[in-house]
Amino acid sequence: MNIDPIDNPTNYRLGVFYYNKSDIRTVVPKRSRFFGYTLNFAIWKSYVFIFAIIASMVITYIVSNR
């Protein structure tokens, strides 16, 4: 039987951050599928995604406080 990499506890850092270099997906379902999705922090695209969200929040804050 082949285990899904998401269900393997060794693919998590600090128990919550999914980190699997062999998994090419950037967005993966959480261990409890009912709670949505998470990012694969072994993929560089995850960090670009987080940076884009933070940058948009900062830009929105700067523009709204002019």
C-alpha positions in Angstrom: 0.0 0.0 0.0 1.4 3.4 -1.0 0.9 6.1 1.6 0.0 9.6 0.5 3.0 12.0 1.3 0.6 14.3 3.0 -0.2 11.7 5.6 3.4 11.0 6.3 4.4 12.8 9.5 8.1 13.0 8.5 7.1 15.5 5.8 6.2 18.1 8.4 8.4 20.6 10.1 7.4 21.5 13.6 4.3 19.3 13.1 2.5 21.9 10.9 4.6 23.1 8.0 4.5 20.6 5.0 8.0 20.3 3.6 8.5 17.6 0.9 11.1 18.2 -1.9 9.9 15.2 -3.9 6.3 16.5 -4.0 6.1 19.0 -6.9 2.8 20.5 -5.8 2.9 24.0 -4.4 -0.6 23.8 -2.8 -1.5 20.5 -1.1 -4.4 19.4 1.1 -3.9 19.5 4.8 -3.6 16.3 6.8 -7.2 16.8 7.9 -8.8 17.3 4.5 -11.8 19.2 6.1 -9.5 22.2 6.9 -8.5 23.1 3.4 -5.1 23.5 1.9 -1.6 24.4 2.8 1.7 25.2 1.0 4.6 22.9 0.4 7.5 24.9 1.9 10.1 22.9 0.0 9.0 24.6 -3.2 10.2 28.1 -4.0 6.8 29.1 -5.4 5.4 29.0 -1.9 7.7 31.7 -0.7 6.8 33.8 -3.8 3.1 33.4 -3.0 3.6 34.5 0.6 5.8 37.4 -0.4 3.1 38.5 -2.9 0.4 38.4 -0.2 2.5 40.4 2.3 3.5 42.9 -0.4 -0.1 43.5 -1.5 -1.0 44.1 2.2 1.8 46.6 2.6 1.0 48.4 -0.6 -2.7 48.6 0.3 -1.8 50.0 3.8 0.5 52.6 2.3 -2.0 53.7 -0.4 -4.9 53.8 2.1 -3.0 56.1 4.5 -2.1 58.8 2.1 
